[in-house]
């Protein structure tokens, strides 16, 4: 037996409004590349847990240095051994995952000496990892989706220039996404000025290894206050809560799954700039299963 339910237009509008306001879902961003025991890049994307994968790191560049990628035990860049990642990158992108090259890192040797140096680095990144051409592309012919600024050393100069030069390449047909991983004390000591340009699409703020602005079981206000400052003062569309994926992944700042889903996320997801959660890193996520535990709640 079939019957028709007559629904009024105002009721439909109300339901659409409820659904729109009640679903501020986000994605998960992961860092991959710093532990040879974390599985392949293709397997990482095949989990279905991540919307963004940051390949970490291009750890040497700028100031006259020959740029060099460091992917730990995954491949040897000195013998062109990382070009095989091209098929993995394409596999990820075919699944709708954005694959981004992270430059910098906590242990790299990098700096920008001038605006011209920033321009040269941008040209190198475009030709070797993005939509340009080069005979020595370290990751093969695959075109990455963008560049992540994980700047944790050197000086704070000229990163805004690098962002402007990279952004300029978006006009050549392929959108170059710009992302960044600043520390949660505001403003970030290294890329604070760069973030003011408004050129960054995703900003995953590291709410760890910084007790004054990270979560503790007895105190959520510090994290909330820092979150409000980041989301109100940085002209980026999507801001992410950056966390360690396991207690051993950072010196401090790990948030147990139950605390994240019952306390922290409800406190920040009402922000229109909420983009999701960033995790360091795939290796630690494999140990803890953190992303699988939180994905439906992010």
N, C-alpha and C positions, 0 to 999 in steps of 0.2 A: 504494500500500500504506500502510495506517495502522497505527500502533501506539501503545500507551499507556505513558507513562513513570510509574512509581509513585514518588512523592516522599514521604518521611516528614515528619511534622509538625515534628520538631526541625530538619530541614534548612530547611524553609520559614521557621521562626522565625529561624534563623541568617541566612538571606539577607535577610530584612526588616531585621534588626539591622544588617547590613553596609551596606545601602542607606541606612538612616536616619543612621548615623554617618558615612558617607562622602560625604554630599551636603549640605554646609552652604552652599547657594547663596544669592546675594544679588541685589539689583537695582541699577539705576543711576538716580541722581537728577541732574537737570540744571537749570541756571539759564538762563532765557530772558527776553529783554526789553530788554537793554542795548545791542543793536546791530541797526540796521534791516536789515542785510545777512545775517541769520542764518536767513531763511526764516520762514514763518508758524508760529503756534502749532499749527495743525492739521497742517502738514507735519512739525513736530517730533515730534508723537505718532505720526504715520503711519510713521515709521522703524521702530517696534517696538523701539527700543534702550532706551527709558526707561520706568521704572515710576512715576517722580515728576517733575513739571515745576514748578519754582518760578518764578512770574511776578515779575520784579524791575524796579522796586521801588515800594512806597508809601514815598516818600522824605521826605515832609513830613507830620508829624502831631504831636500832643501839645502841651502847654504853651500852649493857646489858639490854636494855628495852624489854619488851614483845611487839612484833609488833601488831599494832591495826589499822584497817581500819576505816575511818570516811566517811560515805556517807550521812551525814545530816539526812533529814527526810525520806530517801528512805527505810532504814532498820536498824535493831538493831544488830550490830555485836556481842554484848555481849551475846545474846541469840541464836547465830548462825542464825540470821534472814536474813542474806544476801546470804545464799546458794541458795535461789530460783532464784538468778540472773543468774545461770548457763544456764537455758533455753534461757534467753534473749541474753546472750553472743553468744550462738550457733546460734540463729536466726540472729544476726548481721553478724556473720561470713559466714553464708549461703548466705547472700546477697553480700558478697565480701568486707564487712567492716572489717578493722583491729581494734581489741579491745585491748587496752593497759592499763596497770595499771600505774597510775601516783603516784610516791612516793614523799613525801615532802609537798609542798604547803606553802602558806604564813604564816600559823598559827600553823604549826605542831611542834612537839618536836622530833627532830631527829639529829643525828650526827654519824660519824664513828670515832672510837677511834684508830684504827690500821688497818693494812693490813689484819690481821686475822679477825677482826671485819667485814671488808668488805666481806671477804670470807664467813663468817657465814651468813651475810645478803643475799648474793647471793644464798647460799644454801637454805635459808628459802624461798626466792622468787621463786626459781625453784620448790621446793617441794610443795608449797602452792598455787601458781598461774600459773605456767608454766607446763612443761612436766613431772615433778617429781610426787612423791606420798606422801601423808600425810593423816592422819586420821582427820585433822582439817582444811580442805581447806575453807577459809572464803567465797569464792564465789562459792563453790560447785566444781563439777568435771570438768567443762569446762576449756579448756586450753587457756589461753590468748596468744595474739600474741607477746607481748613484755612488756618492762618496760620503762616508761617515767621519766626522771630526772627533776622534777620541784623543784630544790633546791634553797631556798630563805632565808636560815638561817644556823646557826651553823658555821662550818668552811669550808674551801675549800679543806680540806685534805681527801685523800683516795677515792674520787669519781672516779678517774681514775682506781683505783684498783677494785672497784665494777663493773665498766664497763667491765674490762678485765675478771673478774670471770664470769659475766653473759654471755659475748660473748662466753666463752669457752663451755657453755652448748649447743650452736648451733650445736656442733659436735655430739650431741646425737640424731640427727634426726630432731628435730623441730627447725626451724630458730627462734632465739630470736631477735626480732627487738629492737633496742635501739633508743630512742628518747629523746629530751631534750628541755627545755623551758627557755633558758637564757634571761637575760635582755639585751636591745639593747646597752648599753655602752660596748665597747669592750676593753679588754676581760672581760668575765663575772667573777664577784668576787668569785663565789663559784665553778662553774664547768668549768672554763676556761681551766684548765689543762686536765680535762677529755675529753673535746672536741678535744683536740690536738691528742688524741689516734687514731682518724680516725675510731672508732668503731661505731659511731652513724649513723643510717640510715636516720633519719629525725630530723631536728633541727628547731623548731618553735620559732623564736626570738620574745620576747615581746617588740613590738614597742609602748609601752604605759607606763604611769606613769614615764616616763623618758624624760622630755621636750628637753634635748640637742640632742636627736637622733630620736625623733618622728616627725610626720607630724604636721604642722600647716598650715592653709589656706594661710598664707602669705609666707610660707617657706617650700619648699619640699627638698631643698638641704641637710639639716641635715639628713633626712631619707635616701636619696640617697647615701650620703657619708657613713653612717653606713651600709647600705645594701651592698655596694661594699666591705667594709672591711670584713664583715661577709662572703660573698661569695668567697672572694679571700684568706682569711686566715684560714678558717675552712675546714678540709678535710671530708666534708659530701656531699653525692650525692644530697640531696634535702633539701633546706632551705626555710622556710615558713615565710610569713609576719604575725606576731602575732598581733591581734587587739581585742579591746573590741567590742562585738556584739551590744552594745547600749551605749548611753552617760553615763548612770548610772552604767555601768559595770566596770568602772575604774575611777580614779581621773582625768586622762587626756589621750589624744591620740586617741579618737574616730574620725574616718574618715567618713564623709557622703558618702553614696553610689555613688553619682555622682562624687565626688572628687576622690574616689578610682578607679572608672572605667575609668575616663577621664584623670586623672593626674598621680596617683600613680602606678597603675598596668602597664600602658604603659612604665613607666620609669624603671621598674625592671624586667618585663617578658622576656626581651632579654637575661637575665642571664641564662647560661646553667644549673645552680644549682637551678633555680626557681622551687619550688615544689608546691606552692599554698598559701592558707591563713589559718591561725589558728584563731579560735574565742573563746573568753571567754565570756560567757559560754552558754550552752544550754538554761538555764532559760532566759537569756537576749536575746538570739536569738529568742525565742518564742515571746517575747514582741515586738521586732523590725522587725522580718521577714528578717533580714539582709542576712542570707545565701541564702534564696530564691531569693533575689534581685540581688545578685552578682554571683550566681553559673554559669550562662552561660558565664560570663566574666572572671572567674578565670582561 
